[in-house]
Amino acid sequence: MSKPKTKTQPKPTPQAAGAAAYEGAQDEMFQLVTPEGTAPQPELLPDVPTRLKLYRLMRRARHFDERAWVLYRTGRMGVFPPYGGMEASQVGTAAALTHDDWLFPTYRDTGAALTYGLPIPQTIAYWRTSPHGWAMPQDLKVLPFYIPIATQYPQAVGAALAEKRKGTRNVAMAYIGDGGSSEGDFHEALNFAGALGAPCVFVLQNNGWAISVPTRTQTRATNLSRRAEGYGIPGVRVDGNDVLATYHVTLEAVNRARNGEGPTLIETVTYRVKPHTVADDPSRYRTDADTAGWDAKDPVQRLRTHLLAEGHLTEEQDAAITREIEAEFEAALQVADAFPEPTPAEIVDHVFAEPTPQLVRQRAQIMAEEGA
């Protein structure tokens, strides 16, 4: 892989130099479909049914994101971290797993969890802070959405090593954002996984922002996937707005892990076009110049353009997909709306599988106060 191209200027400030280096490093990403929908390496593309499946999954994830905004603004959803524009990064990675693998999402990875199989009614309940969304399905190895930054990385290594000790070929996949790569848990997990050969896939979604701090300010590094080299594991940098490229490299990493070849770090280069949360105002920390050009790289439109041009999708079929997704969500919303109102004591019911003595006492106290 060639060195990142950087622009040289007389005595640049550290922030300006970092911005220039980050801009030049974009050329190093693996890509299969261009923003215009063309595929220079068609032999590397997945088969047509897989492409259509990934397209539908992205459309489904985007619809949830858009409807969540509406529900929040009408008082029917809690504070929600949108992921619009990052569908390829989330769908392309989660779709490479099987039902026996583990998924460790961050708070922004609702799209990945939906792709992996988390039911829509339960997902809505979670973001409504309802107990009906707190406990993950027993038959789905997905953990609740993590709010702490990067803590899921070492925990995913633990799950992966448990699977390895049991003699399975199952894999653990964990997500963080670019900000998470500055946390100690990130480095500890990569070292831990590399040293012990854990069947783990680390997804680092570089969406350009750690809340209000741009990546170029957070670090002088221009290729975060290279941090894998320090721990003796492979690192891959992929266009995170190209779902086919993301799926390709993730499937390779998952197969490596299954075959006992250890972990991989995947940096998906994408962009958080939406605010940090629905309660955030990004105009306070980023300008139009920061977001310029990213609409043209929209991951859903990119694959749609490709499929239409190749004759694998028609406008009528696309409209039918829209109707199916909308109907699915509205039916799921009715289920979520029908969940009974939670009782105060339920706040302690999903903390541990077996409640501790302290929780038993707290629950009794809550029940007594509620009765009073």
C-alpha positions in Angstrom: 0.0 0.0 0.0 1.4 3.4 -1.0 2.0 6.1 1.5 -0.7 8.7 2.0 -0.5 11.7 -0.2 -0.1 14.9 1.7 -0.3 18.5 0.6 2.8 20.6 1.7 2.4 24.2 2.7 4.9 26.5 4.3 4.9 26.0 8.0 1.3 24.6 8.3 -0.4 24.5 11.6 -0.9 21.0 13.1 -4.6 21.1 12.4 -4.2 22.2 8.8 -1.5 19.6 8.2 -3.7 16.9 9.7 -6.6 18.0 7.5 -4.5 17.9 4.4 -3.1 14.4 5.2 -6.5 13.1 6.0 -7.8 14.4 2.6 -4.9 12.8 0.7 -5.3 9.4 2.4 -8.8 8.9 0.9 -7.1 7.3 -2.2 -6.0 4.3 -0.1 -9.5 2.9 0.4 -10.6 -0.4 -1.1 -13.6 0.2 -3.4 -15.7 -1.9 -5.7 -18.5 0.5 -6.8 -17.8 4.2 -7.5 -20.1 7.0 -6.4 -21.4 7.0 -10.0 -22.4 3.3 -9.7 -19.7 1.8 -12.0 -17.8 -1.3 -11.0 -14.2 -1.3 -12.3 -13.6 -4.9 -10.9 -16.8 -6.8 -11.7 -15.1 -10.1 -11.0 -15.0 -9.2 -7.3 -18.7 -8.3 -6.9 -20.9 -10.7 -5.0 -23.7 -12.4 -7.0 -26.8 -10.6 -8.0 -29.1 -12.0 -5.2 -26.6 -10.9 -2.6 -26.4 -7.4 -4.1 -30.2 -7.1 -4.1 -30.3 -8.4 -0.5 -27.8 -5.8 0.6 -29.7 -3.1 -1.1 -32.9 -4.0 0.6 -31.2 -4.2 4.0 -29.8 -0.7 3.5 -33.2 0.6 2.4 -34.7 -1.0 5.5 -32.1 0.5 7.8 -32.5 3.9 6.3 -36.3 3.8 6.7 -36.0 3.0 10.4 -33.6 5.9 10.8 -35.9 8.3 9.0 -39.0 7.2 10.9 -37.1 7.4 14.2 -36.7 11.1 13.6 -40.4 11.5 13.1 -41.3 9.5 16.2 -38.8 11.6 18.3 -40.3 14.9 17.0 -43.8 13.7 17.8 -42.9 12.6 21.3 -43.0 8.8 20.5 -39.3 8.1 20.7 -36.5 8.9 23.1 -33.2 10.6 22.2 -31.9 8.6 19.2 -28.4 8.6 17.5 -29.1 8.7 13.8 -26.9 6.8 11.4 -28.2 8.1 8.0 -25.4 7.9 5.4 -23.6 5.1 7.2 -25.9 2.3 6.1 -23.3 0.6 3.9 -20.8 0.5 6.8 -23.3 -1.1 9.1 -25.2 -3.4 6.7 -22.1 -4.5 4.8 -20.4 -5.7 8.0 -23.3 -7.2 9.9 -24.5 -9.1 6.8 -21.3 -11.1 6.7 -22.2 -12.8 10.0 -24.2 -15.9 10.6 -26.9 -16.5 13.3 -24.3 -18.2 15.5 -21.9 -15.3 15.7 -21.8 -12.4 18.2 -22.6 -8.7 17.5 -21.4 -6.0 19.9 -22.8 -2.7 18.6 -22.3 0.9 19.7 -25.2 3.3 20.4 -25.1 4.4 16.7 -25.3 0.9 15.2 -29.0 0.3 15.1 -28.7 -0.4 11.4 -26.2 -3.2 12.1 -28.4 -4.7 14.8 -31.5 -4.6 12.5 -29.4 -6.3 9.8 -28.3 -9.0 12.2 -31.9 -9.8 13.2 -33.0 -7.6 16.1 -36.8 -7.3 15.8 -38.0 -3.8 14.9 -40.6 -3.7 17.7 -38.0 -4.4 20.3 -35.6 -1.9 18.7 -38.3 0.8 18.9 -38.9 -0.1 22.6 -35.2 0.1 23.4 -35.0 3.7 22.1 -38.2 4.5 24.0 -36.3 3.4 27.1 -38.9 0.7 27.7 -38.0 -2.5 29.5 -39.6 -4.4 26.5 -36.4 -3.4 24.6 -33.8 -4.0 27.3 -33.4 -7.8 27.1 -32.1 -9.0 23.8 -33.8 -12.1 22.2 -32.6 -15.4 23.7 -31.9 -16.8 20.2 -29.9 -13.8 19.0 -26.3 -13.2 20.1 -26.4 -9.4 20.1 -25.7 -7.2 23.0 -27.5 -4.0 24.0 -26.4 -0.8 22.4 -23.3 0.4 24.2 -23.1 4.0 25.4 -19.6 3.9 26.9 -16.9 4.3 24.2 -14.9 1.3 23.2 -15.8 -0.9 26.2 -17.3 -3.5 23.8 -14.0 -4.2 22.1 -12.4 -6.2 24.9 -15.7 -7.8 25.8 -16.0 -9.0 22.2 -12.6 -10.6 22.5 -13.7 -12.4 25.6 -16.8 -13.8 23.7 -14.6 -14.8 20.8 -12.1 -16.6 23.0 -15.0 -18.4 24.7 -16.2 -19.7 21.4 -12.6 -20.7 20.5 -12.3 -22.6 23.8 -15.6 -24.4 23.1 -14.3 -25.5 19.7 -16.8 -23.7 17.6 -16.1 -21.7 14.4 -18.1 -18.7 15.6 -16.9 -15.1 15.4 -17.4 -12.0 17.4 -17.8 -8.6 15.7 -17.5 -5.3 17.6 -18.0 -1.7 16.5 -16.5 1.6 17.5 -16.3 5.0 15.9 -13.1 6.9 15.1 -13.2 8.5 18.6 -13.1 5.1 20.1 -9.7 4.4 18.6 -8.3 6.9 21.1 -9.5 4.9 24.1 -7.4 2.5 26.0 -9.9 -0.3 25.5 -9.3 -0.2 21.8 -5.5 -0.8 22.1 -5.9 -3.4 24.9 -8.5 -5.4 22.9 -6.3 -5.4 19.7 -3.3 -6.6 21.7 -5.3 -9.1 23.6 -7.0 -10.5 20.5 -3.8 -10.6 18.5 -1.7 -12.3 21.2 -4.3 -15.0 21.7 -5.6 -15.4 18.2 -9.2 -14.5 19.0 -11.7 -15.0 16.2 -12.7 -11.4 16.3 -13.6 -8.8 13.6 -13.1 -5.2 14.8 -15.1 -2.6 12.8 -13.8 1.0 13.2 -16.4 3.3 11.6 -14.5 6.4 10.8 -17.4 8.8 10.3 -15.3 12.0 10.6 -16.5 13.1 14.0 -16.1 12.2 17.7 -19.2 14.1 18.8 -18.0 17.6 17.9 -14.3 16.8 17.4 -13.2 16.1 13.8 -10.9 13.1 13.2 -8.1 15.4 12.0 -8.1 17.2 15.3 -8.4 14.0 17.4 -5.3 12.4 15.8 -2.5 13.1 13.3 -2.9 9.5 12.0 -4.4 9.5 8.5 -5.1 5.8 8.2 -6.5 4.3 11.3 -6.4 0.8 10.0 -2.6 0.9 10.2 -2.9 0.8 14.0 -3.5 -2.9 13.6 0.2 -3.3 12.5 1.3 -2.5 16.0 -0.5 -5.6 17.3 0.5 -8.0 14.6 -2.9 -8.3 13.0 -4.2 -7.3 9.5 -5.7 -3.9 9.0 -8.0 -3.0 6.1 -9.3 0.4 5.0 -12.4 0.3 2.9 -14.8 2.8 1.4 -17.6 2.6 4.0 -20.1 4.1 1.6 -19.6 1.2 -0.8 -21.7 -1.7 0.7 -20.3 -4.2 -1.8 -16.7 -3.4 -0.9 -17.5 -3.4 2.8 -19.2 -6.7 2.5 -16.3 -8.1 0.5 -13.5 -7.2 3.0 -15.7 -8.2 6.0 -16.5 -11.6 4.6 -12.8 -12.2 4.1 -12.1 -11.1 7.7 -14.9 -13.3 9.0 -13.6 -16.3 7.1 -10.1 -15.7 8.4 -11.4 -15.7 11.9 -13.5 -18.9 11.4 -10.4 -20.7 10.0 -8.3 -19.9 13.0 -6.3 -17.1 11.5 -7.1 -14.6 14.1 -8.6 -11.1 14.2 -8.8 -8.3 11.7 -9.3 -4.5 12.1 -11.5 -2.9 9.4 -11.7 0.8 9.1 -14.8 1.8 7.1 -14.4 5.4 5.9 -17.8 7.0 5.9 -19.5 10.2 7.1 -21.9 11.1 9.8 -24.2 13.4 7.7 -26.8 13.5 10.5 -26.3 15.1 13.9 -24.6 13.2 16.8 -28.1 12.6 18.2 -31.6 14.0 17.3 -31.0 16.5 20.1 -27.7 17.8 18.7 -27.1 20.9 16.6 -24.1 20.2 14.4 -24.1 23.7 12.9 -22.4 24.7 16.1 -19.3 22.8 15.3 -19.2 22.0 11.6 -19.7 24.0 8.4 -21.2 23.4 5.0 -17.6 22.9 3.7 -17.2 20.0 6.1 -20.2 18.1 4.7 -19.7 19.2 1.1 -19.6 16.3 -1.4 -20.9 13.6 0.9 -24.4 13.6 -0.4 -23.0 12.5 -3.8 -21.4 9.5 -2.0 -24.7 8.4 -0.6 -24.4 4.6 -0.1 -28.0 3.7 -0.9 -28.2 5.8 -4.0 -24.8 4.4 -5.2 -26.0 0.8 -5.1 -29.4 1.7 -6.6 -27.7 3.4 -9.5 -25.4 0.4 -10.0 -28.3 -2.1 -9.9 -30.5 -0.1 -12.3 -27.6 0.4 -14.8 -26.8 -3.3 -14.7 -30.5 -4.3 -15.3 -30.8 -6.1 -11.9 -33.4 -3.7 -10.6 -36.3 -1.8 -12.2 -38.1 1.3 -11.0 -41.2 -0.9 -10.4 -39.3 -3.4 -8.3 -37.7 -0.5 -6.3 -41.1 0.9 -5.6 -42.3 -2.5 -4.4 -39.4 -2.7 -2.0 -40.4 0.7 -0.6 -44.0 -0.4 0.0 -42.8 -3.7 1.7 -40.4 -1.8 4.0 -43.0 0.8 4.9 -45.6 -1.8 5.7 -43.2 -3.9 7.8 -42.2 -0.8 9.9 -45.8 0.3 10.4 -46.8 -3.2 11.5 -43.9 -3.3 13.9 -44.8 0.1 15.3 -48.2 -1.1 16.1 -46.7 -4.0 18.1 -44.4 -1.6 19.9 -47.2 0.7 20.7 -49.2 -2.2 22.2 -46.5 -3.0 24.7 -47.9 -2.5 28.2 -46.6 0.5 30.2 -43.6 -0.5 32.3 -43.8 -0.6 36.1 -41.1 1.3 38.1 -39.8 -2.0 39.5 -38.9 -3.3 36.0 -35.9 -0.9 36.0 -33.9 -3.6 38.0 -35.3 -6.7 36.3 -32.8 -6.8 33.4 -29.6 -6.0 35.2 -28.4 -9.6 36.0 -29.8 -13.0 35.0 -29.9 -13.8 38.8 -30.6 -10.7 40.9 -28.1 -9.8 43.5 -29.2 -9.3 47.2 -28.9 -5.5 46.7 -31.3 -5.6 43.6 -33.7 -7.8 45.5 -33.8 -5.2 48.3 -34.1 -2.3 45.8 -36.9 -3.9 44.0 -38.8 -4.5 47.3 -38.3 -0.9 48.2 -39.6 0.3 44.8 -42.6 -1.9 45.1 -43.3 -0.7 48.6 -43.0 3.0 47.6 -45.2 2.4 44.5 -47.8 0.8 46.8 -47.7 3.7 49.1 
